[in-house]
Amino acid sequence: MESTKNMVRWLHPVRLELLRIFAARGEYTPQVLSVMLPDIPQATLYRQINGMVKDGFLQVVNETKVRGTVKRVYAIKVNPFENISQSFKDMKQDEIIQLFFSFCFSQLIDFSDFAQYHETGATMHHVGFMTQTLHLTQSDFQTFIHQLQTLVTSYQTIDTKDQSSLIKFSFSLIPNTEKEARL
């Protein structure tokens, strides 16, 4: 139930717009954001920023005292592009869901940016997404992960200079629940 409440809060349209802006461009003060988002009332903007700090999406990266007040600069706290699997051991369920949401949101931003700036046709043959079901033993799973890491790493270190272009490769591994596994 708590996860559902958090998801509704995380999917608030103002929060999604703020995440899109922060993910694409870095650090901002609320004052700059209010100029960028003139249709959002300032009180709503501040309330959503404060909530995003409380929920762990944003962090204060700089504070400056200006005429008796504190000017804060915010940035995304969780980098959805980092390898986060090592952190799972010490995380609560809601924190893991929040990280997965950040990962999914980063995919949405990347795809939206790509689709906005590329016409369909020539470049679309480089785009793909799918869900594939695999039936693996624990040993097969470990082998699969090792081979995937080896493959991806081999392409991260290729030095092709001007002949290469940036391609983002993302995936998620989601085991079935016991209930699904029995169906």
Secondary structure as GFF3:
##gff-version 3
##sequence-region A 1 183
A	DSSP	alpha_helix	2	10	.	.	.	ID=ss1
A	DSSP	alpha_helix	13	25	.	.	.	ID=ss2
A	DSSP	alpha_helix	30	36	.	.	.	ID=ss3
A	DSSP	alpha_helix	42	54	.	.	.	ID=ss4
A	DSSP	beta_strand	58	66	.	.	.	ID=ss5
A	DSSP	beta_strand	69	76	.	.	.	ID=ss6
A	DSSP	three_ten_helix	85	90	.	.	.	ID=ss7
A	DSSP	alpha_helix	93	117	.	.	.	ID=ss8
A	DSSP	three_ten_helix	122	126	.	.	.	ID=ss9
A	DSSP	alpha_helix	138	156	.	.	.	ID=ss10
A	DSSP	three_ten_helix	161	163	.	.	.	ID=ss11
A	DSSP	alpha_helix	178	182	.	.	.	ID=ss12
###
